[in-house]
Amino acid sequence: MRLSKPMFGFVGALVCLVVGASVALAAAGSSSAPAGGPIHVFVQPGNHQGSGKILITGAVGDYGVTHKANSSGGKTLATATLTKGTITFDLTAITAKVNKASPSLDEATCSASVMESGRVPVVSGTGLYAGIHGNVTLTESFGFIGSTYKSGSKKGKCNESNSAPTVAEVGQVYGNGTVSF
């Protein structure tokens, strides 16, 4: 059986295409350890420090979800579960700053905001991020509009009790730093 020249060209092209695609897919699927370097962190917080969304660019290009911070041995640790592993951050210092912050309330609009920045050590990782360490300077900013009394002698004034619901609130966390592996 003889292969004609056009058929040989087609088969050759097909073999090159299959081999080339296999090599490209293998390269794309393999995950070599990151080299380290600058990172930028963006967090859309969830309710009460849990179930938020996180995106990290730079030396760690990945995304995922955040989990509620856990206290252990006097430290407040939070873990980000990303698509290629996890990264744990030590939020102790920044959490203390945010907890001590006192937003000043604008009585006319019943609104307030708070912004705090602090150094956050990157303490550990799993998967592709095993051995990660470094520091990130994070800024946490939160704003809210509180509710007002609907009746009585305080009608129309801000309800500053801890049990008063907020009308609207927005928070964000962002920062940058450097990591190594």
PyRosetta script that sets phi, psi and omega in degrees:
from pyrosetta import init, pose_from_sequence

init()
pose = pose_from_sequence("MRLSKPMFGFVGALVCLVVGASVALAAAGSSSAPAGGPIHVFVQPGNHQGSGKILITGAVGDYGVTHKANSSGGKTLATATLTKGTITFDLTAITAKVNKASPSLDEATCSASVMESGRVPVVSGTGLYAGIHGNVTLTESFGFIGSTYKSGSKKGKCNESNSAPTVAEVGQVYGNGTVSF")
pose.set_psi(1, 129.4)
pose.set_omega(1, -178.6)
pose.set_phi(2, -107.9)
pose.set_psi(2, 139.1)
pose.set_omega(2, 173.4)
pose.set_phi(3, -92.6)
pose.set_psi(3, 131.6)
pose.set_omega(3, 177.2)
pose.set_phi(4, -74.3)
pose.set_psi(4, 160.9)
pose.set_omega(4, -179.5)
pose.set_phi(5, -59.3)
pose.set_psi(5, -43.9)
pose.set_omega(5, 178.1)
pose.set_phi(6, -62.2)
pose.set_psi(6, -37.5)
pose.set_omega(6, -179.8)
pose.set_phi(7, -67.5)
pose.set_psi(7, -41.5)
pose.set_omega(7, 178.5)
pose.set_phi(8, -62.1)
pose.set_psi(8, -41.6)
pose.set_omega(8, 177.9)
pose.set_phi(9, -62.8)
pose.set_psi(9, -41.7)
pose.set_omega(9, 179.6)
pose.set_phi(10, -66.1)
pose.set_psi(10, -45.6)
pose.set_omega(10, 179.9)
pose.set_phi(11, -64.0)
pose.set_psi(11, -42.7)
pose.set_omega(11, 178.4)
pose.set_phi(12, -61.6)
pose.set_psi(12, -43.7)
pose.set_omega(12, 178.6)
pose.set_phi(13, -64.2)
pose.set_psi(13, -40.9)
pose.set_omega(13, 179.2)
pose.set_phi(14, -63.3)
pose.set_psi(14, -43.1)
pose.set_omega(14, 178.3)
pose.set_phi(15, -62.0)
pose.set_psi(15, -45.1)
pose.set_omega(15, 179.0)
pose.set_phi(16, -61.3)
pose.set_psi(16, -41.6)
pose.set_omega(16, 180.0)
pose.set_phi(17, -63.6)
pose.set_psi(17, -45.8)
pose.set_omega(17, -179.1)
pose.set_phi(18, -65.6)
pose.set_psi(18, -46.4)
pose.set_omega(18, 179.7)
pose.set_phi(19, -64.2)
pose.set_psi(19, -44.4)
pose.set_omega(19, 179.7)
pose.set_phi(20, -61.9)
pose.set_psi(20, -42.8)
pose.set_omega(20, 179.7)
pose.set_phi(21, -66.3)
pose.set_psi(21, -38.8)
pose.set_omega(21, 179.2)
pose.set_phi(22, -63.7)
pose.set_psi(22, -42.9)
pose.set_omega(22, 178.9)
pose.set_phi(23, -65.0)
pose.set_psi(23, -43.2)
pose.set_omega(23, -180.0)
pose.set_phi(24, -64.0)
pose.set_psi(24, -43.0)
pose.set_omega(24, 179.3)
pose.set_phi(25, -66.0)
pose.set_psi(25, -39.6)
pose.set_omega(25, 178.7)
pose.set_phi(26, -63.7)
pose.set_psi(26, -41.5)
pose.set_omega(26, 179.7)
pose.set_phi(27, -66.5)
pose.set_psi(27, -41.0)
pose.set_omega(27, -179.8)
pose.set_phi(28, -69.1)
pose.set_psi(28, -34.1)
pose.set_omega(28, -177.4)
pose.set_phi(29, -79.5)
pose.set_psi(29, -23.4)
pose.set_omega(29, -178.0)
pose.set_phi(30, -77.8)
pose.set_psi(30, 142.0)
pose.set_omega(30, -179.0)
pose.set_phi(31, -121.0)
pose.set_psi(31, 98.5)
pose.set_omega(31, 176.5)
pose.set_phi(32, -85.1)
pose.set_psi(32, 157.4)
pose.set_omega(32, -177.6)
pose.set_phi(33, -60.4)
pose.set_psi(33, 135.8)
pose.set_omega(33, 177.3)
pose.set_phi(34, -62.2)
pose.set_psi(34, 155.6)
pose.set_omega(34, -177.9)
pose.set_phi(35, -82.2)
pose.set_psi(35, -16.9)
pose.set_omega(35, -174.3)
pose.set_phi(36, 88.9)
pose.set_psi(36, 170.9)
pose.set_omega(36, -179.2)
pose.set_phi(37, 134.6)
pose.set_psi(37, -162.0)
pose.set_omega(37, -177.8)
pose.set_phi(38, -68.7)
pose.set_psi(38, 143.8)
pose.set_omega(38, 174.0)
pose.set_phi(39, -132.6)
pose.set_psi(39, 157.7)
pose.set_omega(39, 174.9)
pose.set_phi(40, -128.2)
pose.set_psi(40, 131.9)
pose.set_omega(40, -174.2)
pose.set_phi(41, -115.6)
pose.set_psi(41, 132.8)
pose.set_omega(41, 177.7)
pose.set_phi(42, -129.5)
pose.set_psi(42, 124.5)
pose.set_omega(42, -178.3)
pose.set_phi(43, -127.3)
pose.set_psi(43, 132.8)
pose.set_omega(43, 170.8)
pose.set_phi(44, -105.2)
pose.set_psi(44, 98.7)
pose.set_omega(44, -172.2)
pose.set_phi(45, -61.5)
pose.set_psi(45, 148.1)
pose.set_omega(45, 171.5)
pose.set_phi(46, -92.1)
pose.set_psi(46, -173.1)
pose.set_omega(46, 178.5)
pose.set_phi(47, -71.1)
pose.set_psi(47, 129.6)
pose.set_omega(47, 174.6)
pose.set_phi(48, 55.5)
pose.set_psi(48, 48.7)
pose.set_omega(48, 176.3)
pose.set_phi(49, 62.6)
pose.set_psi(49, 31.7)
pose.set_omega(49, 178.4)
pose.set_phi(50, -144.1)
pose.set_psi(50, 158.2)
pose.set_omega(50, 175.1)
pose.set_phi(51, 55.6)
pose.set_psi(51, 36.4)
pose.set_omega(51, 175.5)
pose.set_phi(52, -89.6)
pose.set_psi(52, 177.9)
pose.set_omega(52, 176.5)
pose.set_phi(53, -108.6)
pose.set_psi(53, 143.8)
pose.set_omega(53, 179.7)
pose.set_phi(54, -134.4)
pose.set_psi(54, 142.6)
pose.set_omega(54, 175.8)
pose.set_phi(55, -133.7)
pose.set_psi(55, 129.8)
pose.set_omega(55, 177.9)
pose.set_phi(56, -123.2)
pose.set_psi(56, 126.4)
pose.set_omega(56, 179.1)
pose.set_phi(57, -112.7)
pose.set_psi(57, 169.3)
pose.set_omega(57, -179.5)
pose.set_phi(58, 94.0)
pose.set_psi(58, -134.4)
pose.set_omega(58, -176.8)
pose.set_phi(59, -61.2)
pose.set_psi(59, -22.7)
pose.set_omega(59, 173.6)
pose.set_phi(60, -120.0)
pose.set_psi(60, 100.8)
pose.set_omega(60, 177.7)
pose.set_phi(61, -98.9)
pose.set_psi(61, 92.2)
pose.set_omega(61, -174.9)
pose.set_phi(62, -157.7)
pose.set_psi(62, 170.4)
pose.set_omega(62, -179.9)
pose.set_phi(63, -148.5)
pose.set_psi(63, 165.9)
pose.set_omega(63, 178.8)
pose.set_phi(64, 170.9)
pose.set_psi(64, -143.6)
pose.set_omega(64, -176.8)
pose.set_phi(65, -125.8)
pose.set_psi(65, 154.6)
pose.set_omega(65, 175.7)
pose.set_phi(66, -100.5)
pose.set_psi(66, 158.7)
pose.set_omega(66, 179.3)
pose.set_phi(67, -123.0)
pose.set_psi(67, 154.9)
pose.set_omega(67, 179.2)
pose.set_phi(68, -52.9)
pose.set_psi(68, 137.1)
pose.set_omega(68, 179.8)
pose.set_phi(69, -67.1)
pose.set_psi(69, 139.9)
pose.set_omega(69, 178.3)
pose.set_phi(70, -113.3)
pose.set_psi(70, 137.8)
pose.set_omega(70, 176.2)
pose.set_phi(71, -92.5)
pose.set_psi(71, 132.2)
pose.set_omega(71, -179.5)
pose.set_phi(72, -150.1)
pose.set_psi(72, 119.9)
pose.set_omega(72, 178.0)
pose.set_phi(73, 60.5)
pose.set_psi(73, 37.0)
pose.set_omega(73, 179.6)
pose.set_phi(74, 81.6)
pose.set_psi(74, 3.3)
pose.set_omega(74, -179.9)
pose.set_phi(75, -114.0)
pose.set_psi(75, 149.4)
pose.set_omega(75, 174.9)
pose.set_phi(76, -107.2)
pose.set_psi(76, 109.2)
pose.set_omega(76, -177.0)
pose.set_phi(77, -109.8)
pose.set_psi(77, 140.2)
pose.set_omega(77, 176.2)
pose.set_phi(78, -129.0)
pose.set_psi(78, 144.3)
pose.set_omega(78, -178.8)
pose.set_phi(79, -117.4)
pose.set_psi(79, 136.1)
pose.set_omega(79, 172.4)
pose.set_phi(80, -103.4)
pose.set_psi(80, 123.7)
pose.set_omega(80, 175.5)
pose.set_phi(81, -95.5)
pose.set_psi(81, 110.6)
pose.set_omega(81, -176.3)
pose.set_phi(82, -105.4)
pose.set_psi(82, 176.7)
pose.set_omega(82, -176.5)
pose.set_phi(83, -70.6)
pose.set_psi(83, -21.9)
pose.set_omega(83, -176.6)
pose.set_phi(84, -117.2)
pose.set_psi(84, 12.7)
pose.set_omega(84, 179.7)
pose.set_phi(85, 149.2)
pose.set_psi(85, -170.3)
pose.set_omega(85, 178.9)
pose.set_phi(86, -119.5)
pose.set_psi(86, 155.8)
pose.set_omega(86, 173.5)
pose.set_phi(87, -132.7)
pose.set_psi(87, 131.1)
pose.set_omega(87, 179.7)
pose.set_phi(88, -106.9)
pose.set_psi(88, 133.3)
pose.set_omega(88, -179.2)
pose.set_phi(89, -114.8)
pose.set_psi(89, 144.8)
pose.set_omega(89, 174.9)
pose.set_phi(90, -96.5)
pose.set_psi(90, 102.7)
pose.set_omega(90, -176.6)
pose.set_phi(91, -92.7)
pose.set_psi(91, 11.3)
pose.set_omega(91, -173.6)
pose.set_phi(92, -52.6)
pose.set_psi(92, -54.7)
pose.set_omega(92, -174.5)
pose.set_phi(93, -66.3)
pose.set_psi(93, -46.1)
pose.set_omega(93, -177.7)
pose.set_phi(94, -71.1)
pose.set_psi(94, -33.0)
pose.set_omega(94, 177.3)
pose.set_phi(95, -64.0)
pose.set_psi(95, -41.5)
pose.set_omega(95, 178.2)
pose.set_phi(96, -62.0)
pose.set_psi(96, -42.0)
pose.set_omega(96, 179.1)
pose.set_phi(97, -63.5)
pose.set_psi(97, -45.4)
pose.set_omega(97, -178.7)
pose.set_phi(98, -66.3)
pose.set_psi(98, -40.4)
pose.set_omega(98, -179.6)
pose.set_phi(99, -65.8)
pose.set_psi(99, -28.5)
pose.set_omega(99, 179.2)
pose.set_phi(100, -88.1)
pose.set_psi(100, -12.5)
pose.set_omega(100, -177.2)
pose.set_phi(101, -67.3)
pose.set_psi(101, 142.1)
pose.set_omega(101, 175.1)
pose.set_phi(102, -120.6)
pose.set_psi(102, 105.6)
pose.set_omega(102, 177.3)
pose.set_phi(103, -66.1)
pose.set_psi(103, 141.0)
pose.set_omega(103, 176.1)
pose.set_phi(104, -90.4)
pose.set_psi(104, 127.7)
pose.set_omega(104, -175.9)
pose.set_phi(105, -86.3)
pose.set_psi(105, 130.1)
pose.set_omega(105, 172.6)
pose.set_phi(106, -88.3)
pose.set_psi(106, 106.2)
pose.set_omega(106, -175.7)
pose.set_phi(107, -60.9)
pose.set_psi(107, -32.6)
pose.set_omega(107, -177.9)
pose.set_phi(108, -67.8)
pose.set_psi(108, -34.8)
pose.set_omega(108, -177.9)
pose.set_phi(109, -111.6)
pose.set_psi(109, -5.1)
pose.set_omega(109, -179.2)
pose.set_phi(110, 56.1)
pose.set_psi(110, 41.1)
pose.set_omega(110, -178.7)
pose.set_phi(111, -126.9)
pose.set_psi(111, 157.5)
pose.set_omega(111, -179.9)
pose.set_phi(112, -156.4)
pose.set_psi(112, 162.4)
pose.set_omega(112, 175.4)
pose.set_phi(113, -149.4)
pose.set_psi(113, 160.9)
pose.set_omega(113, 177.2)
pose.set_phi(114, -144.9)
pose.set_psi(114, 142.4)
pose.set_omega(114, 177.6)
pose.set_phi(115, -141.2)
pose.set_psi(115, 125.8)
pose.set_omega(115, 178.9)
pose.set_phi(116, -135.4)
pose.set_psi(116, 144.2)
pose.set_omega(116, 177.0)
pose.set_phi(117, -123.2)
pose.set_psi(117, 151.2)
pose.set_omega(117, 177.7)
pose.set_phi(118, -167.4)
pose.set_psi(118, 162.2)
pose.set_omega(118, 178.6)
pose.set_phi(119, -78.3)
pose.set_psi(119, 131.1)
pose.set_omega(119, -178.7)
pose.set_phi(120, -124.9)
pose.set_psi(120, 111.0)
pose.set_omega(120, 176.9)
pose.set_phi(121, -69.6)
pose.set_psi(121, 139.4)
pose.set_omega(121, 171.2)
pose.set_phi(122, -92.8)
pose.set_psi(122, 114.2)
pose.set_omega(122, -167.8)
pose.set_phi(123, -102.5)
pose.set_psi(123, -26.7)
pose.set_omega(123, -179.1)
pose.set_phi(124, -167.7)
pose.set_psi(124, 169.8)
pose.set_omega(124, 177.6)
pose.set_phi(125, -156.9)
pose.set_psi(125, 168.5)
pose.set_omega(125, 175.9)
pose.set_phi(126, -130.2)
pose.set_psi(126, 171.8)
pose.set_omega(126, 179.0)
pose.set_phi(127, 61.3)
pose.set_psi(127, -133.6)
pose.set_omega(127, -179.9)
pose.set_phi(128, -61.4)
pose.set_psi(128, -21.1)
pose.set_omega(128, -175.9)
pose.set_phi(129, -100.8)
pose.set_psi(129, 15.1)
pose.set_omega(129, 176.8)
pose.set_phi(130, -58.4)
pose.set_psi(130, 133.2)
pose.set_omega(130, 179.0)
pose.set_phi(131, 85.5)
pose.set_psi(131, 2.6)
pose.set_omega(131, -178.8)
pose.set_phi(132, -66.5)
pose.set_psi(132, 143.3)
pose.set_omega(132, 173.7)
pose.set_phi(133, -158.7)
pose.set_psi(133, 158.9)
pose.set_omega(133, -179.1)
pose.set_phi(134, 154.2)
pose.set_psi(134, -160.9)
pose.set_omega(134, -179.8)
pose.set_phi(135, -141.6)
pose.set_psi(135, 147.1)
pose.set_omega(135, 175.8)
pose.set_phi(136, -130.2)
pose.set_psi(136, 137.2)
pose.set_omega(136, 171.2)
pose.set_phi(137, -95.0)
pose.set_psi(137, 112.4)
pose.set_omega(137, -178.3)
pose.set_phi(138, -102.9)
pose.set_psi(138, 147.7)
pose.set_omega(138, 171.9)
pose.set_phi(139, -119.4)
pose.set_psi(139, 124.8)
pose.set_omega(139, 175.7)
pose.set_phi(140, -106.1)
pose.set_psi(140, 127.0)
pose.set_omega(140, 177.6)
pose.set_phi(141, -132.9)
pose.set_psi(141, 136.9)
pose.set_omega(141, -177.6)
pose.set_phi(142, -139.5)
pose.set_psi(142, 140.0)
pose.set_omega(142, 175.2)
pose.set_phi(143, -134.2)
pose.set_psi(143, 150.8)
pose.set_omega(143, 178.2)
pose.set_phi(144, -153.4)
pose.set_psi(144, 158.5)
pose.set_omega(144, 171.6)
pose.set_phi(145, -117.6)
pose.set_psi(145, 123.2)
pose.set_omega(145, -178.1)
pose.set_phi(146, -85.7)
pose.set_psi(146, 168.6)
pose.set_omega(146, 178.8)
pose.set_phi(147, -87.5)
pose.set_psi(147, 162.4)
pose.set_omega(147, 178.6)
pose.set_phi(148, -115.1)
pose.set_psi(148, 159.0)
pose.set_omega(148, 175.6)
pose.set_phi(149, -67.0)
pose.set_psi(149, 138.2)
pose.set_omega(149, -177.3)
pose.set_phi(150, -94.6)
pose.set_psi(150, -15.3)
pose.set_omega(150, -179.2)
pose.set_phi(151, -156.6)
pose.set_psi(151, 175.8)
pose.set_omega(151, 176.6)
pose.set_phi(152, 84.0)
pose.set_psi(152, -170.8)
pose.set_omega(152, -175.5)
pose.set_phi(153, -67.0)
pose.set_psi(153, -19.2)
pose.set_omega(153, -179.6)
pose.set_phi(154, -101.3)
pose.set_psi(154, 12.1)
pose.set_omega(154, -176.6)
pose.set_phi(155, -50.3)
pose.set_psi(155, 129.6)
pose.set_omega(155, 178.9)
pose.set_phi(156, 87.6)
pose.set_psi(156, -12.6)
pose.set_omega(156, 179.4)
pose.set_phi(157, -89.3)
pose.set_psi(157, 158.4)
pose.set_omega(157, -179.9)
pose.set_phi(158, -64.0)
pose.set_psi(158, 134.2)
pose.set_omega(158, 174.2)
pose.set_phi(159, -90.8)
pose.set_psi(159, 103.3)
pose.set_omega(159, -175.3)
pose.set_phi(160, -94.1)
pose.set_psi(160, 11.3)
pose.set_omega(160, 179.4)
pose.set_phi(161, -71.5)
pose.set_psi(161, 151.5)
pose.set_omega(161, -179.5)
pose.set_phi(162, -63.2)
pose.set_psi(162, -21.5)
pose.set_omega(162, -178.6)
pose.set_phi(163, -92.7)
pose.set_psi(163, -2.8)
pose.set_omega(163, -179.3)
pose.set_phi(164, -71.2)
pose.set_psi(164, 133.8)
pose.set_omega(164, 179.3)
pose.set_phi(165, -74.1)
pose.set_psi(165, 154.1)
pose.set_omega(165, 173.4)
pose.set_phi(166, -90.1)
pose.set_psi(166, 151.4)
pose.set_omega(166, 177.3)
pose.set_phi(167, -80.7)
pose.set_psi(167, -41.7)
pose.set_omega(167, 178.8)
pose.set_phi(168, -154.7)
pose.set_psi(168, 150.2)
pose.set_omega(168, 177.2)
pose.set_phi(169, -153.2)
pose.set_psi(169, 147.2)
pose.set_omega(169, 177.9)
pose.set_phi(170, -141.6)
pose.set_psi(170, 139.5)
pose.set_omega(170, 176.7)
pose.set_phi(171, -135.9)
pose.set_psi(171, 151.7)
pose.set_omega(171, 173.6)
pose.set_phi(172, -150.1)
pose.set_psi(172, 152.6)
pose.set_omega(172, 178.2)
pose.set_phi(173, -132.5)
pose.set_psi(173, 132.2)
pose.set_omega(173, 179.5)
pose.set_phi(174, -151.6)
pose.set_psi(174, 160.3)
pose.set_omega(174, 178.3)
pose.set_phi(175, 175.4)
pose.set_psi(175, -177.3)
pose.set_omega(175, 178.1)
pose.set_phi(176, -149.3)
pose.set_psi(176, 162.4)
pose.set_omega(176, -179.4)
pose.set_phi(177, -176.1)
pose.set_psi(177, -159.7)
pose.set_omega(177, -178.3)
pose.set_phi(178, -136.0)
pose.set_psi(178, 139.0)
pose.set_omega(178, 177.2)
pose.set_phi(179, -126.1)
pose.set_psi(179, 156.5)
pose.set_omega(179, 176.2)
pose.set_phi(180, -131.9)
pose.set_psi(180, 163.9)
pose.set_omega(180, 178.4)
pose.set_phi(181, -126.0)
pose.dump_pdb("model.pdb")
